Structure formats: C-alpha cells, structure tokens
Amino acid sequence: MLRRAETGKRAGTVVAVRLLALAAVLLAATVVATSSAAAPGMQLAIFDDAQTLGRPATTFPLLKKLHVQVVRMTLNWRMVATRKPASPGDPLDPAYNWAQYDTAVLDAARYGIKPLFTIWGTPAWANAGRPANYAPTNMHALYSFAFAAASRYSGNFVRTDGTQLPAVRLWLAWNEPNNPIELSPQFTRTKGKWTMASPAIYAQICTAVYAAVHAAEDGAKVGCGATAPRGDNAPESTRPSISPIAFLKAVKAAGLRTFDAWAHHPYYGRPDETPATKPPSWEGAVELGNIGALITELTKLYGPRRVWITEYGFQTNPPDRLFGVSWAKQAAYLRQAYALARANTRIDLFTWFPLRDEVNVAAGWQSGLLTASGVAKPAFAAFEHLRG
C-alpha cells in the first residue's frame, strides 16, 4: 500500500520512485494474494451513489439502522480531476476536488461503516477527449490518481483545516469492464478480424489501481472484475459485450497477474427466476444460482482468491411491470440470496443495489429497499434483520 501521506508533503515527488517499485510490489503480491485463509465472515453492503454521495446526512443514519457494514461508492476520477493536475500523485494538488468524498468517508466513520471506493471514469484530458468509459491513453495517469486517492484516504492524511481523514481499506478497479457502457471498446477489428479489446485494457487498469493503492496504503484490499452477469460475445451486435467467464479467461491471457478479490454482479435474468435459479448453459451468464462456475474458473486461473458480490438486487412490481417481482417476493429473495452467498466460504462481501428506487422507471433501477418517495418495502425490514 502507499506510504503515509503527511500534511503538506507533495506525494507527486515520489511517484517515479513508486513506479520503479511496481514490479517488486506485483511479484510479492502474487505470493501473498494466493492465500486461501478464510475471511472472518461475509460483510453486508449497500451501493447507492445518489443517496450516499447525494444525501449523506439522511442516508448514513439509515445505513446504520440497516446494520450495513460496507458502503460502496464510485470515486469518479473525471469529477475529482476536471482539469489536469500538475502533480497528479499529490492529493493536495489544486486540480483535485475531494470535498464530496471527504464528507462521505467522515460520515461513514461516524456511523461505523467501512467505505469501498470504486475508481472509475477517465477525465477527457487523460483519454484524448473521449467519454468517461474509455481508458486513459497512458496508464501512469490512472496510477497517479489512484496513488493520490489512496494517500488521502490512508488514515494518516490531515487536511489543511486540521481534519484527519478516516482510512478507506477497500477499493475496486473500475465497474463492469465487460459492459460497453462502462468500458469501451469491447472489441476491435484489425484486417477484417474481430478480437476482444476490453480484457487487455482492463488488465492494465486493474494492475495500475492495484499497484498504486498497495504502494500508498498499508492494509488495503483491491478488488478487480466487478463484471456484469452476462455478455453476448458478438462484436457486431448493437451492444457488444463479453460474458463473465470468457472475460476472466481473457484478462488472464492478457497478463493480469494479481488482485485481492474478484468481484461480480450475479443479477437474475428473468422475473420468474429465484436467486437459486441456474441460467441456461448456452447463455454464458453467471448469476447467483451458478456462481460456482465462476469461482471454479477463478480457482483454476488464479488459485483460491476471495470473491466479492459488489452488486445484486431484485426489482419490484410496482413500479417496474416488466422486470419486477412482488414486494413480498423481493423480501424473500433478498433473504434467500444472502443465505446462499453466506453459505459459500469464498464470498466475503454481499452488496445490494440500490437503497432507494430511481425515479425513472424506464431507465433506472427499481430494486431499492425504499420506493423513490421513501416508503419502506418489506425488503427494508428483511435487510435490517439479515445479520440478526
């Protein structure tokens, strides 16, 4: 992890030294991360940026009531660094705006909840003016940002106003890199032949984030993957994507060497499914009912790495009449899904998305424990008693 960031010191001056140490960090981590030691117990998490980052004052008391242990939040690189920093590895560079995230980690600490930061979203200045879901043209830029972020949230950073910021020990490199909405391109065509592109890009993203966080902070864990549950493996489709096991195999072939946990989003595919339902084998999907297939492949490629479920949920009808289940079924499926995940000794984290339904039914998610207007569904009480 990163060495401690002391007040006023310019972390950017040591980035070059840390880059020279990268090879040694990765080599040592290859040995350490293969440990199969069981975690003390699966932790329960919520992911809902609109609430945790948008309404922290009212949201964190709710998370405390729900006995949430981990709160996942997107650390949006593009939003933090709207302009190019002069010293990108330095959390005090004036180009960085950490205010929203400082508030979140302080609130999380106040309520005894651990933050999990997902680093995502490339600034336009770092990827030749492309959208946020395109990787940086130079991975050193991502390394430097992750270094600065992990330095700031190392637990030893004191702001200029005298506030010591709490530590963030859980990190995630990107989100759903097998999904074109989150990482593009998924495929490229050279001399008339299509090849997978996103696994090789993601191998570099994961390596940069893993190395930077571990160079900056002692005791942190970095998850990679956070894969979507399905993909069409069809480069000429209207929304080309890569199925999760095919993606895992491809990142290994592309040179991804190590990480602390592999994350996945094992969502259901049809409203008539339960959490235990196994999707048809021809789909190539990995849902909760067949997550063992992903874990088997992960073990074959990387040994007994830990597994994080960083998104899961069942949408409700009302309001979603197409994909939703009844409110009663959502509560029952929440309990069943949690029990299935907890029974699997490789799974360390179970994350529900979101806390509150999104307003736009057609485009948003309706798997919240609360309605968009704040009414508690039966799943709210079910979630509250999961750890009881």
LUMFI-974338 format. One record per residue (C-alpha): residue number from 0; residue in one letter; x, y, z. Coordinates in Angstrom, 1 decimal, padded with zeros to 4 digits, m for minus. Layout:
// residues N
PT pos code      x      y      z
PT NUM    A      X      Y      Z
...
END
This chain:
// residues 388
PT pos code      x      y      z
PT   0    M  000.0  000.0  000.0
PT   1    L  001.0  003.6 m000.2
PT   2    R  003.3  005.1  002.3
PT   3    R  001.6  007.5  004.6
PT   4    A  000.8  010.9  003.2
PT   5    E  001.9  013.6  005.6
PT   6    T  000.3  017.1  005.7
PT   7    G  001.8  019.4  003.2
PT   8    K  004.2  016.9  001.6
PT   9    R  004.0  016.6 m002.1
PT  10    A  003.2  012.9 m002.8
PT  11    G  003.8  013.6 m006.5
PT  12    T  007.5  013.8 m005.9
PT  13    V  007.7  010.1 m005.1
PT  14    V  005.5  008.8 m007.9
PT  15    A  008.6  008.0 m010.0
PT  16    V  010.1  006.0 m007.1
PT  17    R  006.9  004.1 m006.6
PT  18    L  006.7  003.2 m010.3
PT  19    L  010.2  001.7 m010.1
PT  20    A  008.9 m000.4 m007.2
PT  21    L  005.9 m001.6 m009.1
PT  22    A  007.5 m004.8 m010.3
PT  23    A  008.5 m005.7 m006.8
PT  24    V  005.1 m005.0 m005.4
PT  25    L  003.4 m007.2 m008.0
PT  26    L  005.8 m010.0 m007.5
PT  27    A  005.4 m010.0 m003.8
PT  28    A  001.6 m009.7 m004.1
PT  29    T  001.5 m012.7 m006.4
PT  30    V  002.6 m014.8 m003.4
PT  31    V  000.6 m013.1 m000.7
PT  32    A m002.7 m013.0 m002.6
PT  33    T m002.8 m016.7 m003.2
PT  34    S m003.6 m017.3  000.5
PT  35    S m006.7 m019.3  000.9
PT  36    A m007.2 m018.2  004.5
PT  37    A m010.9 m017.8  005.2
PT  38    A m012.3 m014.3  005.9
PT  39    P m013.8 m013.7  009.4
PT  40    G m017.2 m013.5  007.8
PT  41    M m019.2 m012.2  004.8
PT  42    Q m019.9 m008.5  005.1
PT  43    L m023.1 m006.8  004.2
PT  44    A m023.0 m003.7  001.9
PT  45    I m025.2 m001.2  000.1
PT  46    F m024.3  000.6 m003.2
PT  47    D m026.3  003.8 m004.0
PT  48    D m024.3  006.8 m005.1
PT  49    A m027.3  009.0 m005.4
PT  50    Q m028.1  008.6 m001.7
PT  51    T m024.7  008.2 m000.1
PT  52    L m022.9  010.9 m002.1
PT  53    G m026.0  013.0 m002.8
PT  54    R m027.8  012.8  000.5
PT  55    P m025.3  011.7  003.1
PT  56    A m026.8  013.5  006.1
PT  57    T m030.0  011.4  005.8
PT  58    T m028.6  008.3  004.2
PT  59    F m025.9  007.2  006.7
PT  60    P m028.3  007.0  009.7
PT  61    L m030.5  004.7  007.5
PT  62    L m027.5  002.5  006.7
PT  63    K m026.7  002.3  010.4
PT  64    K m030.3  001.2  011.1
PT  65    L m029.9 m001.5  008.5
PT  66    H m026.7 m002.7  010.1
PT  67    V m024.7 m002.1  006.9
PT  68    Q m021.0 m002.9  007.3
PT  69    V m019.7 m001.6  004.0
PT  70    V m020.9  001.2  001.7
PT  71    R m019.7  001.0 m001.9
PT  72    M m019.3  004.4 m003.6
PT  73    T m018.0  005.5 m007.0
PT  74    L m014.8  007.6 m006.8
PT  75    N m015.3  009.3 m010.1
PT  76    W m011.9  010.3 m011.4
PT  77    R m013.4  012.6 m014.1
PT  78    M m015.4  014.6 m011.4
PT  79    V m012.5  014.8 m009.0
PT  80    A m010.0  016.0 m011.6
PT  81    T m011.8  018.2 m014.1
PT  82    R m008.5  019.6 m015.2
PT  83    K m005.1  018.1 m015.4
PT  84    P m003.1  018.3 m012.2
PT  85    A  000.5  019.5 m012.2
PT  86    S  001.4  016.9 m009.6
PT  87    P m001.0  014.1 m010.2
PT  88    G  000.2  011.8 m007.4
PT  89    D m000.3  014.5 m004.8
PT  90    P m003.7  014.6 m003.1
PT  91    L m003.1  018.3 m002.4
PT  92    D m002.8  019.3 m006.0
PT  93    P m005.3  022.2 m006.5
PT  94    A m006.8  020.5 m009.6
PT  95    Y m008.3  017.9 m007.3
PT  96    N m011.7  018.4 m005.6
PT  97    W m012.2  015.7 m003.0
PT  98    A m015.0  017.5 m001.0
PT  99    Q m017.8  015.1 m001.7
PT 100    Y m015.7  012.1 m000.8
PT 101    D m014.2  013.6  002.3
PT 102    T m017.8  014.2  003.6
PT 103    A m018.7  010.6  002.7
PT 104    V m015.8  008.9  004.5
PT 105    L m016.3  011.2  007.5
PT 106    D m020.0  010.2  007.7
PT 107    A m019.2  006.6  007.2
PT 108    A m016.7  006.6  010.0
PT 109    R m019.1  008.4  012.3
PT 110    Y m021.6  005.6  011.9
PT 111    G m019.0  002.7  012.0
PT 112    I m019.4  001.8  008.3
PT 113    K m016.4  000.9  006.0
PT 114    P m016.2  002.7  002.6
PT 115    L m015.4  000.8 m000.6
PT 116    F m014.3  003.1 m003.3
PT 117    T m014.7  002.1 m007.0
PT 118    I m012.3  004.1 m009.1
PT 119    W m014.0  004.8 m012.4
PT 120    G m014.3  007.4 m015.1
PT 121    T m011.4  008.8 m017.1
PT 122    P m011.2  012.6 m017.5
PT 123    A m011.2  014.0 m021.0
PT 124    W m007.7  015.4 m020.6
PT 125    A m006.4  011.8 m019.9
PT 126    N m008.1  010.0 m022.8
PT 127    A m007.9  012.4 m025.8
PT 128    G m011.3  013.9 m025.2
PT 129    R m013.3  010.6 m025.2
PT 130    P m016.2  009.8 m022.9
PT 131    A m015.5  008.7 m019.3
PT 132    N m015.8  004.9 m020.2
PT 133    Y m012.7  005.0 m022.3
PT 134    A m009.4  004.2 m020.6
PT 135    P m006.6  006.7 m020.3
PT 136    T m004.1  006.9 m023.1
PT 137    N m001.3  006.5 m020.5
PT 138    M m001.9  004.2 m017.5
PT 139    H  000.6  006.2 m015.5
PT 140    A m002.2  008.8 m015.2
PT 141    L m004.5  006.3 m013.6
PT 142    Y m001.8  005.0 m011.4
PT 143    S m001.1  008.6 m010.2
PT 144    F m004.7  009.3 m009.4
PT 145    A m005.2  006.0 m007.5
PT 146    F m002.0  006.8 m005.6
PT 147    A m003.2  010.3 m004.7
PT 148    A m006.6  008.9 m003.6
PT 149    A m005.2  006.1 m001.5
PT 150    S m002.7  008.5  000.1
PT 151    R m005.6  010.9  001.0
PT 152    Y m007.7  008.1  002.5
PT 153    S m004.8  006.1  004.1
PT 154    G m006.0  007.0  007.6
PT 155    N m002.9  009.3  008.1
PT 156    F m003.8  012.3  005.9
PT 157    V m004.5  015.5  007.7
PT 158    R m006.3  018.3  005.7
PT 159    T m005.1  021.9  005.9
PT 160    D m008.1  022.6  008.2
PT 161    G m006.7  020.1  010.7
PT 162    T m009.2  017.3  010.0
PT 163    Q m007.6  013.8  009.9
PT 164    L m009.5  011.8  007.2
PT 165    P m010.5  008.2  008.0
PT 166    A m009.0  005.3  006.2
PT 167    V m010.5  003.5  003.1
PT 168    R m009.3  000.0  003.2
PT 169    L m011.5 m001.5  000.4
PT 170    W m011.0 m000.5 m003.3
PT 171    L m012.4 m001.6 m006.6
PT 172    A m010.8 m001.1 m010.0
PT 173    W m013.5  000.1 m012.4
PT 174    N m017.0 m001.2 m012.9
PT 175    E m018.4 m003.9 m015.2
PT 176    P m015.5 m003.8 m017.7
PT 177    N m017.2 m006.5 m019.8
PT 178    N m020.1 m004.0 m020.4
PT 179    P m019.6 m001.3 m023.2
PT 180    I m021.5  001.3 m021.1
PT 181    E m018.7  001.1 m018.5
PT 182    L m015.6  000.3 m020.7
PT 183    S m015.2  000.8 m024.4
PT 184    P m014.3 m000.6 m026.8
PT 185    Q m015.2 m004.2 m026.1
PT 186    F m013.9 m005.4 m029.5
PT 187    T m011.7 m004.1 m032.2
PT 188    R m011.4 m005.1 m035.8
PT 189    T m008.0 m005.5 m037.5
PT 190    K m007.5 m006.7 m041.1
PT 191    G m011.1 m007.9 m041.1
PT 192    K m010.9 m009.9 m037.9
PT 193    W m012.6 m009.1 m034.6
PT 194    T m010.7 m009.5 m031.4
PT 195    M m011.6 m008.8 m027.7
PT 196    A m010.2 m005.5 m026.7
PT 197    S m011.6 m004.8 m023.2
PT 198    P m009.9 m007.6 m021.4
PT 199    A m006.4 m006.3 m022.3
PT 200    I m007.4 m002.8 m021.5
PT 201    Y m008.8 m003.9 m018.2
PT 202    A m005.8 m005.9 m017.3
PT 203    Q m003.8 m002.6 m017.4
PT 204    I m006.5 m000.7 m015.4
PT 205    C m006.6 m003.3 m012.7
PT 206    T m002.8 m003.6 m012.5
PT 207    A m002.4  000.2 m012.2
PT 208    V m005.0  000.6 m009.5
PT 209    Y m003.8 m002.4 m007.5
PT 210    A m000.2 m001.3 m007.6
PT 211    A m000.9  002.3 m006.7
PT 212    V m003.2  001.5 m003.8
PT 213    H m000.8 m001.0 m002.4
PT 214    A  002.1  001.4 m002.9
PT 215    A  000.3  004.1 m000.9
PT 216    E m001.6  002.4  001.9
PT 217    D m000.9 m000.5  004.3
PT 218    G m003.6 m003.0  004.9
PT 219    A m005.9 m002.2  002.0
PT 220    K m007.6 m004.7 m000.4
PT 221    V m008.2 m004.1 m004.1
PT 222    G m010.9 m006.0 m005.9
PT 223    C m010.9 m006.4 m009.7
PT 224    G m013.5 m007.6 m012.1
PT 225    A m016.9 m006.2 m010.9
PT 226    T m018.2 m008.0 m014.0
PT 227    A m021.7 m007.8 m015.4
PT 228    P m023.6 m011.1 m015.2
PT 229    R m023.9 m011.7 m019.0
PT 230    G m022.4 m010.8 m022.4
PT 231    D m023.2 m011.7 m026.0
PT 232    N m019.6 m012.2 m027.2
PT 233    A m020.9 m010.8 m030.5
PT 234    P m018.7 m007.9 m031.8
PT 235    E m021.2 m006.9 m034.5
PT 236    S m024.3 m006.7 m032.2
PT 237    T m026.0 m003.5 m031.3
PT 238    R m024.4 m003.7 m027.8
PT 239    P m021.3 m005.9 m027.9
PT 240    S m020.2 m007.3 m024.6
PT 241    I m018.3 m010.2 m023.2
PT 242    S m019.6 m013.0 m020.9
PT 243    P m018.0 m013.0 m017.4
PT 244    I m016.1 m016.3 m017.6
PT 245    A m014.8 m015.5 m021.1
PT 246    F m013.7 m012.1 m019.8
PT 247    L m012.0 m013.7 m016.8
PT 248    K m010.1 m016.1 m019.1
PT 249    A m009.1 m013.2 m021.4
PT 250    V m007.7 m010.9 m018.7
PT 251    K m005.6 m013.8 m017.5
PT 252    A m004.3 m014.3 m021.1
PT 253    A m003.8 m010.5 m021.3
PT 254    G m001.3 m010.5 m018.4
PT 255    L m003.4 m009.7 m015.3
PT 256    R m001.3 m011.2 m012.6
PT 257    T m002.9 m010.4 m009.2
PT 258    F m005.6 m008.8 m007.1
PT 259    D m007.0 m009.3 m003.7
PT 260    A m010.5 m010.3 m004.7
PT 261    W m012.5 m010.9 m007.9
PT 262    A m015.8 m009.0 m007.9
PT 263    H m019.0 m009.9 m009.8
PT 264    H m022.6 m008.8 m010.2
PT 265    P m024.7 m012.0 m010.4
PT 266    Y m028.1 m010.5 m011.2
PT 267    Y m031.1 m012.5 m012.3
PT 268    G m032.1 m012.5 m016.0
PT 269    R m035.9 m013.1 m015.9
PT 270    P m038.5 m012.1 m013.4
PT 271    D m039.6 m015.8 m013.0
PT 272    E m036.2 m016.7 m011.5
PT 273    T m035.3 m017.1 m007.9
PT 274    P m031.8 m016.5 m006.5
PT 275    A m031.1 m020.2 m006.8
PT 276    T m032.1 m020.5 m010.5
PT 277    K m029.3 m021.5 m012.8
PT 278    P m029.4 m019.8 m016.2
PT 279    P m029.2 m021.9 m019.4
PT 280    S m025.6 m023.0 m020.0
PT 281    W m025.7 m021.7 m023.6
PT 282    E m026.2 m018.1 m022.3
PT 283    G m022.8 m018.0 m020.6
PT 284    A m024.3 m015.9 m017.8
PT 285    V m023.1 m016.1 m014.2
PT 286    E m026.0 m015.5 m011.8
PT 287    L m026.1 m016.3 m008.1
PT 288    G m027.5 m019.7 m008.8
PT 289    N m024.4 m020.8 m010.8
PT 290    I m021.7 m018.5 m009.3
PT 291    G m019.8 m021.7 m008.5
PT 292    A m018.9 m021.9 m012.2
PT 293    L m017.1 m018.5 m012.0
PT 294    I m015.4 m019.5 m008.7
PT 295    T m014.2 m022.8 m010.3
PT 296    E m012.7 m020.9 m013.2
PT 297    L m011.2 m018.3 m010.9
PT 298    T m009.5 m021.0 m008.9
PT 299    K m008.2 m022.7 m012.0
PT 300    L m006.6 m019.4 m013.2
PT 301    Y m005.6 m017.6 m010.0
PT 302    G m005.9 m020.0 m007.1
PT 303    P m008.3 m019.6 m004.2
PT 304    R m008.8 m015.8 m004.5
PT 305    R m011.6 m014.2 m002.5
PT 306    V m014.9 m013.2 m004.2
PT 307    W m016.9 m010.0 m003.7
PT 308    I m020.5 m009.6 m004.8
PT 309    T m020.5 m005.8 m005.4
PT 310    E m024.0 m005.5 m006.9
PT 311    Y m027.1 m007.6 m006.5
PT 312    G m030.9 m006.9 m006.4
PT 313    F m034.4 m007.8 m007.5
PT 314    Q m036.6 m005.1 m009.0
PT 315    T m040.2 m004.8 m007.8
PT 316    N m043.6 m004.5 m009.5
PT 317    P m044.8 m001.9 m008.7
PT 318    P m043.3  000.1 m010.2
PT 319    D m041.4 m002.0 m012.8
PT 320    R m044.1 m004.1 m014.6
PT 321    L m041.6 m005.7 m017.0
PT 322    F m038.8 m007.0 m014.8
PT 323    G m040.2 m006.6 m011.3
PT 324    V m041.4 m009.1 m008.8
PT 325    S m043.9 m008.5 m006.0
PT 326    W m042.7 m006.7 m002.9
PT 327    A m043.2 m009.8 m000.8
PT 328    K m041.0 m011.9 m003.3
PT 329    Q m038.3 m009.2 m003.2
PT 330    A m038.0 m009.6  000.5
PT 331    A m038.0 m013.4  000.4
PT 332    Y m035.4 m013.4 m002.5
PT 333    L m033.2 m011.0 m000.5
PT 334    R m033.1 m013.4  002.4
PT 335    Q m032.5 m016.4  000.1
PT 336    A m029.7 m014.6 m001.8
PT 337    Y m028.0 m013.6  001.4
PT 338    A m028.2 m017.1  002.7
PT 339    L m026.8 m018.6 m000.5
PT 340    A m023.9 m016.1 m000.6
PT 341    R m023.1 m016.5  003.1
PT 342    A m023.0 m020.3  002.8
PT 343    N m020.3 m020.0  000.1
PT 344    T m017.0 m019.9  002.0
PT 345    R m015.2 m018.0 m000.8
PT 346    I m017.6 m015.0 m000.8
PT 347    D m016.5 m012.1  001.5
PT 348    L m019.0 m009.4  000.5
PT 349    F m022.7 m009.2 m000.4
PT 350    T m023.8 m005.8 m001.8
PT 351    W m027.4 m004.8 m002.5
PT 352    F m028.2 m002.1 m005.2
PT 353    P m029.7  000.4 m004.6
PT 354    L m031.0  001.6 m001.3
PT 355    R m033.8  003.7 m002.9
PT 356    D m035.6  003.2 m006.2
PT 357    E m034.5  005.5 m009.0
PT 358    V m037.2  007.9 m010.3
PT 359    N m037.1  007.0 m014.0
PT 360    V m038.8  003.6 m014.2
PT 361    A m037.9  003.0 m017.8
PT 362    A m034.2  003.7 m017.5
PT 363    G m033.5  003.3 m013.8
PT 364    W m033.4  000.5 m011.2
PT 365    Q m036.3 m000.3 m009.0
PT 366    S m034.6 m002.8 m006.7
PT 367    G m034.4 m000.4 m003.8
PT 368    L m035.4 m001.2 m000.2
PT 369    L m037.3  002.0 m000.4
PT 370    T m039.5  003.4 m003.1
PT 371    A m038.5  006.6 m004.9
PT 372    S m040.7  008.6 m002.5
PT 373    G m039.0  006.9  000.5
PT 374    V m041.6  004.4  001.6
PT 375    A m040.1  001.2  003.1
PT 376    K m040.8 m002.0  001.2
PT 377    P m040.9 m005.3  003.1
PT 378    A m037.3 m005.9  001.9
PT 379    F m036.2 m003.0  004.2
PT 380    A m037.1 m004.9  007.3
PT 381    A m035.8 m008.1  005.8
PT 382    F m032.4 m006.4  005.2
PT 383    E m032.4 m005.0  008.7
PT 384    H m032.6 m008.5  010.2
PT 385    L m030.1 m010.3  007.9
PT 386    R m027.4 m010.2  010.4
PT 387    G m029.7 m011.0  013.3
END
